[in-house]
Amino acid sequence: MLKVSADGEYEWQEYYGNNQFSDQECFAMVSVSGGGYIMAGYALYGNYGNEIFVVRTDEDGEELWRNHYGTHLIGIDASDVGFAMVGTDDGNFVITGNTRPSENRGRNSNIIMLKIDSDGEVIWLNTIVNERNEYGRSIAETIDGGYIISGTCFSREDDTGLNPFILKTDHRDNQIWFDVQIEVPVNGGEYEHFNVLAHEDRTFSLVCNQGEELPGFLLKYGSDPQGVFEGESPLLPNYSGISSVYPNPFNGTVTLVISLGQPAVVEMDIFNSLGRRQTELVSGRYPAGSHSLVWDGGGLPSGDYIARMTVVNQSTVVNQSTAGGRVTSRKVTMIK
C-alpha cells in the first residue's frame, strides 16, 4: 500500500503478507470511518484452495489485523476469491467475488458474499447460484439498504458467450433479481475491470474497461425492476441512519440521505470540527423509508463539519432491525 499527498508527493508505503499463504493478491481497498483502511483479495491457503484474504491497517498503514475467510465456514469445500468491497452505512464491510466448489474447480463459479465488521468478525457469509458461471467483480450499496453486484457470466450452456450481469440483493444476501446483457460481449481476460454505481434515483450504471481487443462499455439501467418509486420501497432499511452524502466535498449545498426502518422523530444537527453546533437542520417526524435533506453551508467557512442524526423516538416496539435510540454521524467537507 502506497500513500501520496494530494500533490502526488510520496508519504509512505507498506508491505503485507503471510508465510502461511502463497499467491497473495489485493483487489479492493476502502477507508474505515475513524481512520485506517481495509484491503481484500485472496490467498492460496491449506486444503481449501484460495480463500478471501483481508488486512486491516491504521491510518499510517500499520497492520492491525489480518484474517482469511472461505465457504468452509458454512460447510462447503470450495476455492474463494474476493474481488470487490464496499463500506456499508452501518459501519461494516461487504466483500463479493466468486467461489468454485472443489469437486468441479474448472466450472460452475458462483457469487460469494461476505459481511464483516471493522474487527474482522463474520456477520454473515453465503453464496448466490444462478448456474451461469458467475464472477462477481464490483459491488455497491443501494439506497434501500441492499446491494447491487456486477461481473461476468456465460449466457449459454456451452460456456460461450461471456456477458455482463447485474444482480440485486436485499440487506442480507438474498437475491431479488438477476439480469444478463446478452448483446454485450466481454473478454473475460485478466484486464477487465467493472464498476457498478447505485444512484439516488434508484437507477444503476455499469462501466467496464476491458483493455484488450474488445472496447469498454457503459450500461445504464432504468428504475429498479422491483417497481420502487419515490416515497415507497419494497424493502425497508433494516437500520436507521445517514445513508449517503453527496457531493462530498461540496461547495454551497450538500444532500444528506437518511434511512428509517420505521416511522420516527429525527433530529439532524450540523457541528463544526470543534464540536460546536452550527445549525439544527431538521427536527420532526418522518415515515419509514429514505428521505433527502439539503444543507446550505453558505456563510460558514471552508472545512470539515459533522452531520449528526438522532432518532428520538419511534411508533412501535424496538428490535434490532428498527429505529430507536440511534445516533449516526457523517463527516462533510465544504470547499469554497
C-alpha positions in Angstrom: 0.0 0.0 0.0 1.3 3.4 -1.1 0.1 6.8 0.2 0.8 10.0 -1.6 -0.3 13.6 -0.9 -2.9 15.5 -2.9 0.0 16.9 -4.9 1.4 13.4 -5.6 4.2 13.6 -3.1 5.3 10.3 -1.5 4.3 9.9 2.1 4.8 6.2 3.0 4.4 2.6 1.7 3.9 -0.7 3.5 4.0 -4.4 2.5 1.7 -7.1 3.9 2.0 -10.8 3.7 1.8 -14.2 5.5 4.1 -17.1 5.2 1.1 -19.5 5.5 -0.2 -18.2 2.2 1.1 -18.1 -1.3 -0.1 -16.1 -4.3 -1.5 -13.3 -2.2 -3.2 -10.6 -4.2 -5.2 -7.5 -3.3 -8.1 -6.3 -5.5 -10.1 -3.9 -3.3 -9.5 -1.3 -0.6 -11.8 1.0 1.4 -11.2 3.6 4.1 -12.6 2.9 7.6 -14.6 5.5 9.5 -12.4 7.0 12.2 -9.2 6.3 10.2 -7.4 3.4 8.6 -8.0 1.0 5.7 -9.3 -2.5 4.9 -7.9 -4.4 1.9 -9.4 -7.6 0.4 -8.3 -10.1 -2.1 -7.3 -13.7 -2.0 -4.5 -16.1 -1.0 -3.8 -19.7 -1.5 -4.2 -21.4 1.8 -4.1 -25.0 3.2 -6.5 -27.6 1.9 -9.2 -25.1 1.0 -7.5 -23.7 -2.1 -8.0 -19.9 -2.5 -9.6 -18.0 0.4 -10.7 -14.4 0.8 -7.8 -12.6 2.5 -8.4 -9.4 4.4 -5.9 -6.9 6.1 -6.9 -4.0 8.3 -4.5 -1.1 9.0 -4.5 2.1 10.9 -4.2 5.5 9.1 -0.4 5.2 8.9 -0.6 1.8 7.2 0.4 -0.2 10.3 -1.3 -3.6 10.3 -3.9 -4.0 13.0 -5.2 -7.5 12.0 -5.5 -10.0 9.2 -7.8 -12.8 8.5 -8.9 -15.3 5.9 -12.5 -16.5 5.1 -14.0 -19.1 3.0 -17.1 -21.2 2.2 -15.7 -23.9 4.5 -17.2 -21.7 7.3 -20.7 -22.7 6.0 -19.8 -26.4 5.3 -18.8 -26.0 1.6 -15.4 -27.1 0.3 -14.6 -24.5 -2.4 -12.0 -22.1 -3.7 -13.0 -18.5 -2.9 -11.7 -15.1 -4.2 -12.7 -11.6 -3.0 -12.7 -9.0 -5.9 -14.7 -6.1 -4.6 -15.7 -4.5 -1.3 -17.9 -1.7 -0.1 -18.1 0.0 3.3 -21.7 -0.1 4.4 -23.8 2.6 6.1 -24.0 0.5 9.3 -20.2 0.7 9.7 -19.4 -2.8 8.4 -18.0 -4.1 5.1 -19.3 -6.4 2.4 -17.0 -8.3 0.1 -18.0 -10.1 -3.1 -16.2 -12.3 -5.6 -16.6 -15.8 -6.8 -16.5 -19.3 -5.4 -15.8 -22.7 -7.1 -16.8 -26.0 -5.5 -13.8 -28.3 -5.1 -15.5 -31.2 -7.0 -15.7 -29.0 -10.1 -13.0 -26.4 -9.9 -12.9 -25.5 -13.6 -16.7 -24.7 -13.9 -19.7 -23.6 -12.1 -18.3 -20.5 -10.4 -20.9 -18.7 -8.2 -21.2 -15.4 -6.4 -19.9 -15.2 -2.8 -20.9 -12.5 -0.4 -19.2 -11.9 3.0 -20.1 -9.3 5.6 -17.6 -8.5 8.4 -17.3 -5.8 11.0 -14.3 -3.5 11.5 -12.7 -6.1 13.8 -12.9 -8.8 11.1 -15.7 -10.7 12.8 -18.0 -12.5 10.3 -21.6 -11.2 10.3 -22.8 -13.4 7.5 -21.4 -15.4 4.6 -23.3 -17.0 1.7 -23.3 -17.9 -2.0 -25.7 -17.0 -4.8 -26.2 -19.5 -7.6 -27.7 -18.7 -11.0 -26.0 -21.6 -12.9 -24.3 -19.2 -15.4 -20.7 -19.4 -14.1 -20.9 -16.0 -12.5 -17.9 -13.9 -11.4 -18.6 -11.0 -9.1 -16.3 -8.0 -9.9 -18.0 -4.9 -8.3 -20.4 -4.1 -5.6 -22.3 -1.0 -4.3 -24.8 -0.5 -1.5 -28.3 0.7 -2.7 -30.5 3.4 -1.2 -32.8 0.8 0.3 -30.1 -0.9 2.2 -29.5 -3.8 -0.2 -26.6 -4.4 -2.6 -26.0 -4.3 -6.4 -23.3 -6.6 -7.8 -21.9 -6.8 -11.4 -19.5 -9.0 -13.2 -19.4 -11.6 -15.9 -21.2 -14.8 -16.6 -21.8 -17.2 -19.5 -25.1 -16.6 -21.4 -25.2 -20.1 -22.9 -24.9 -23.6 -21.6 -21.8 -24.4 -23.6 -19.8 -21.8 -21.7 -19.5 -19.5 -24.6 -20.9 -16.0 -24.9 -19.4 -14.2 -21.9 -21.6 -11.3 -21.0 -22.0 -8.7 -18.2 -24.6 -9.3 -15.5 -26.1 -7.2 -12.7 -28.0 -8.5 -9.7 -29.8 -7.0 -6.7 -29.9 -8.4 -3.2 -31.7 -7.3 -0.1 -29.8 -6.1 3.0 -28.7 -9.6 3.7 -27.6 -11.7 0.8 -31.0 -12.8 -0.7 -31.1 -12.3 -4.5 -34.1 -10.1 -5.6 -33.4 -10.1 -9.4 -30.7 -11.0 -11.9 -30.2 -9.6 -15.4 -27.7 -10.5 -18.2 -26.9 -8.3 -21.2 -26.5 -11.0 -23.8 -25.9 -8.5 -26.6 -22.8 -7.0 -24.9 -19.6 -9.2 -25.3 -17.0 -9.4 -22.6 -13.4 -10.6 -23.0 -13.1 -12.5 -19.8 -9.4 -11.6 -19.7 -7.3 -10.5 -16.7 -7.5 -6.8 -17.6 -11.3 -6.4 -17.5 -12.5 -4.0 -14.8 -16.0 -3.5 -13.6 -17.5 -0.7 -11.6 -21.2 -0.6 -10.7 -22.9 2.5 -9.4 -26.2 2.7 -7.5 -27.7 6.2 -8.0 -30.0 8.1 -5.6 -32.9 7.9 -8.1 -32.7 4.1 -7.8 -31.2 3.6 -11.3 -27.8 1.8 -11.9 -24.8 2.3 -14.1 -22.2 -0.3 -15.1 -18.8 0.6 -16.5 -16.3 -1.9 -18.0 -12.8 -1.2 -19.1 -11.7 -4.4 -21.0 -8.2 -3.3 -22.1 -7.8 -5.9 -24.9 -9.4 -6.4 -28.3 -13.0 -5.6 -27.3 -14.0 -2.0 -26.4 -15.0 -0.9 -23.0 -18.7 0.0 -22.4 -21.1 1.9 -20.3 -24.6 0.5 -19.5 -27.4 2.4 -17.8 -30.2 0.6 -16.1 -33.6 2.2 -15.5 -35.6 2.1 -12.4 -35.3 -0.9 -10.1 -37.3 -3.7 -11.7 -39.0 -4.2 -8.3 -41.0 -1.1 -9.2 -39.6 1.2 -6.5 -40.8 4.7 -6.8 -40.3 7.9 -4.7 -41.7 7.5 -1.2 -42.1 3.8 -1.3 -39.7 0.8 -1.1 -40.4 -3.0 -1.4 -37.7 -3.5 1.2 -37.5 -1.0 4.1 -34.0 -0.4 5.5 -33.0 -2.7 8.4 -31.3 0.2 10.1 -31.8 3.9 10.7 -29.1 6.3 9.9 -27.5 8.6 7.3 -27.4 6.5 4.1 -25.3 8.8 1.9 -23.9 12.3 1.5 -23.4 13.9 -1.9 -21.5 15.7 -3.2 -18.8 15.4 -0.6 -16.7 17.6 -0.6 -19.3 20.2 -1.5 -19.5 23.9 -2.4 -22.7 25.6 -1.3 -25.2 22.8 -0.6 -24.9 19.2 0.3 -27.6 16.5 0.3 -27.9 14.1 3.2 -30.0 10.9 2.5 -31.4 9.4 5.7 -33.0 5.9 6.1 -35.6 4.8 8.6 -36.6 1.3 9.3 -39.9 2.6 10.7 -41.6 6.0 11.4 -39.5 8.0 13.9 -38.8 11.5 15.1 -35.5 12.7 13.7 -33.1 15.5 14.7 -30.3 16.4 12.3 -27.7 18.8 13.6 -24.5 20.2 11.9 -21.4 20.7 14.1 -18.0 22.2 13.3 -14.7 20.4 13.9 -14.6 21.8 17.4 -17.9 20.2 18.3 -20.0 23.4 18.3 -23.4 23.2 16.8 -23.8 25.4 13.7 -27.4 24.7 12.8 -30.4 22.5 13.5 -31.2 21.2 10.1 -34.4 19.3 10.9 -36.4 18.2 13.9 -39.6 16.3 13.2 -41.4 13.1 12.4 -40.6 11.1 9.2 -42.2 8.0 7.8 -40.3 4.8 7.2 -38.1 4.8 4.1 -35.5 7.1 2.6 -35.6 10.9 2.7 -33.3 13.6 1.3 -32.3 16.6 3.4 -30.4 19.6 1.9 -28.0 21.7 4.0 -26.9 25.1 2.7 -23.5 25.9 4.2 -23.3 29.4 2.8 -21.9 31.9 5.3 -19.8 29.4 7.0 -16.0 28.9 6.4 -14.5 26.1 4.5 -13.5 23.0 6.5 -14.8 19.8 8.0 -18.3 19.5 9.6 -20.1 16.7 11.2 -23.8 15.9 10.4 -25.3 14.1 13.3 -28.7 12.3 13.0 -30.5 11.3 16.2 -33.6 9.1 16.2 -35.6 10.5 19.2 -38.4 8.0 19.4 -40.5 5.5 17.4 -44.0 4.3 17.0 -43.6 0.6 17.5 -41.7 -1.9 19.6 -37.9 -1.6 19.2 -36.0 -4.6 17.9 -32.6 -4.9 16.4 -33.8 -4.1 12.9 -35.8 -0.9 13.5 -35.3 2.6 14.6 -34.8 3.6 18.2 -32.2 5.5 20.2 -29.7 5.5 17.4 -27.2 8.3 16.7 -25.2 8.3 13.5 -22.7 10.9 12.2 -21.0 11.6 8.8 -18.2 14.0 8.0 -18.9 16.5 5.3 -16.3 18.8 3.9 -17.0 22.3 2.5 -14.7 23.8 -0.1 -15.0 27.3 -1.4 
